[in-house]
């Protein structure tokens, strides 16, 4: 009986290994949480980009032009960017004879937009939560007065300001 009671209070090799492993995992977790994070370099990115709206109603050109320049917005928040200008182009459709003709009821609009944002080591061209990538076809262009969905980013000019060392 005494032997069983004495063995009950002792640790065997497996118990010791398990306790050591638990202690090491706990120390690693505390060290990871307490150690300073690697701070990435913050760079300011100034972007000028053009956005195509295909097949807008013909009167949208004058309506949009009347509200420019206008600050960009998303989710009810004004962003650090603005639509500077808009250009009008004919919207072409295939006519009954198979030739391209101008649609009198629709136009293509090209908006010029500027934005300034901050990015880290990797260039993340973002306006609010939307990424700006050439060729993107699902961009939403929105201000307090106008909003277009499923627009196309035509081109982007990046001006990246490197931080001083």
N, C-alpha and C positions, 0 to 999 in steps of 0.2 A: 504494500500500500504506500509505503514511504517513497519507493522508487517512482511510482506513477505521479505522486504529488510533486516530486522534485523535477521530473521531466516536464510537467505542465508549465513550469515557470521559465524554462530555458528556450532559447531560440535555436533552431537548426540552421544549416547553411542556406537553405532556400528562403527562410524567413529573413535572415540577415541581408541577403542579396535584394530581396523585395524592398526592405526598408531603405537600403542605400539608394536604390533606383528611384524611389519616391522622393527622397530628400534631394537627389540630383535634379530631378525634373522640377521640383519646387524652386530650387536655387536658380535654375536656368530661366524659369518664368519670371522670377523677381528681377534678375539681371537684365532681361530683355525689356521689361517694363520700365526699369529705372535708368537704363542707359540712354544717353541723348540720341535723338534720331538724326540720321544723316540729313543735313539740310541741303536741299537742292538749290541751285542757282536760280534766282528769280530774274527773268528778262521781260522787258516791255516789248510788246509786239504791236506795231501800227499796221493795220491792213486796209487796203483799198481793194474792193472787189465789185464785180458787176453781176447782177442777177437778172435772168430772163424770165419774164412772165409771158407764156404763149397763149394766144387766143383770148385775150381779155376783151370785154365789151368795149366798143369803140369810144364811148364817152368816158372810160376809166382814165384815159391819158390826161384829159383836162382836170378831172377830179383829183387825181394823184398829184399833178403838177401844182395845183392850188395849195397843197399842204406841205410843200417842200421848201427848204430843208426841214426834216422832222426827225426827232430822236427815236432810236430803236427801242422796242420794249418787248418783254416776255414775262408771262405770268403776273401781269400787273405791275412790273418793276421797270423803270426807265434804265436802259443800259448805256454804257459808255461808247456810243456810236450813233451815227445818223445817216439817213438817206440824203445825199446831196442833190441828186438830179435824176431826171427820167428822160429817156429818148423814146420816140415812137417809130416803129417800123411796120410796114404792111404785113398782114398775116396772110400767107399764101395757102391756097387750097387747090385741089385738082378740079378743073372745070369739066363740063360735059364732053368736051372734045379731047380730054386727056392732057391738056396743057395747064400749067400753073397759072392761077389768076389771083388777084388781090380780093380778099373777102371784105366787102364794104361794112360789115357789121362787127368785125373783130380786128384787133391790132396786137402786135407783139410789143411789150414794153421792156426796156432795159434800164434798170436802176443802178446808179453808182452809189456805193455805200462805203463809209469809213468807220473803222472801229479801232479802239486801243484796248488791249488786254494784257494780262501778265501770264507768262508761262514759265515752266521749269526747264530742266535740261533737255527735254524732248519738246519739240515745237507742237503745241496743241493750239491750233487756230480755232478758238472758240469765241462765240458771241453768246453770252448767257450760257445755256447748256447745249447749244447747237454748234457742231463742228462745221468749219468752213473748208470745204474741199472742192477743188475744181472738178466739175462734172456731176456734182451731187444733184439729184433730181427731186429731192423731197424737202428742200429747205423752205421754211416759213418766214416770209418777210413781213414784219409787223411793226407798226408805229401806233401812236394813239389814235390816228385817223384812218389808216389803211391797213389792210392785211391780205396777203396773197399766199396760198398754199401750193405745194408741189411746184415750186419754181426751180430753176436750174442755175447753179453757180457757173458762170462763163470763164472768169479768170480772177486771179488774186495776185496782188502785189504786196509782198511782205517787207516791212522795214523793221528789222530786229535790232534793238538797242542792247548791246552787250553790257553787263554790269562792270563797274570799275573794280579792279582788283585791290 
